Each structure stands twice: as C-alpha cells, then as structure tokens.
Amino acid sequence: MPTIERVVRPRRNRISLEVPKRFGKYTFRIVMIPIVEDEKPKYDFSDLVGRLEWDGDAVKEQRRLRDEW
C-alpha cells in the first residue's frame, strides 16, 4: 500500500492536506505525531574552563580600575 509522509505546521490550530489524485480512492487514517523542535544548542565550554591564580586584593584592584575611568 502506498504511503505519504508530510511535515506540516498548524496555522490557527488547523492543518490542511491536499490528497494527490492517485490516492483519491482510498480511505485514510491520520496519525498526528508532534515533532519536538530542538532548543538552542547548549555550548560546551569545558575546553575553556580553568582557574586563575592571583594573590592580589580583588576589591583594591577593582577600585583602581574603576578610578581609571
């Protein structure tokens, strides 16, 4: 038995399908399978992760940099 697969996006909660003429004599069973669209890719920063070694006073350094403005 011939089959057709289509991916459609509803508009205003409606889906419209056109049936090709060669399928006109058939009765159809419609099965709706939602496609979960991938979210934004999650970036892997593991190669950039590290730790700074610094023995200074963070507050004093921040004030010094701010005073430069």
C-alpha positions in Angstrom: 0.0 0.0 0.0 1.5 3.4 -0.9 2.1 6.0 1.8 2.7 9.7 2.1 4.6 11.4 4.8 4.3 15.2 5.3 5.6 17.5 8.0 3.1 20.4 8.5 2.9 23.3 10.9 -0.6 24.2 12.1 -2.0 27.7 11.4 -4.5 28.9 13.9 -4.8 25.3 15.2 -5.7 23.9 11.8 -4.0 21.7 9.3 -4.8 21.5 5.7 -3.9 18.5 3.5 -4.2 18.0 -0.2 -4.6 14.4 -1.4 -2.9 13.6 -4.7 -5.3 12.3 -7.4 -3.8 8.8 -7.4 -4.9 8.4 -3.7 -8.4 9.6 -4.3 -10.0 6.1 -4.0 -8.5 5.4 -0.5 -9.8 6.0 3.0 -7.1 7.4 5.3 -6.1 7.1 8.9 -4.4 10.3 10.1 -1.9 9.9 12.9 -0.5 13.1 14.4 3.0 12.8 15.9 4.3 16.1 17.3 7.9 16.9 16.5 9.8 18.4 19.4 12.0 21.1 17.9 15.4 21.3 19.3 16.1 24.1 21.7 19.1 26.3 21.3 22.2 24.3 21.3 23.9 24.1 24.6 27.5 25.1 24.2 30.3 23.1 25.7 32.8 25.4 27.4 34.8 22.6 29.1 37.9 23.3 27.0 37.8 26.9 28.3 37.3 26.2 31.9 40.1 27.0 34.3 41.1 28.8 37.4 43.1 31.9 37.8 45.8 32.0 40.4 46.1 35.5 41.8 47.2 36.7 45.2 46.1 40.3 45.0 43.3 42.1 46.8 40.3 42.0 44.4 38.5 45.0 45.9 41.5 47.2 45.7 42.1 46.2 42.1 38.5 46.8 41.2 38.6 50.3 42.7 41.9 51.0 40.9 40.4 50.0 37.6 37.2 52.0 38.3 39.2 55.1 39.2 40.9 55.0 35.8 37.6 56.0 34.2 
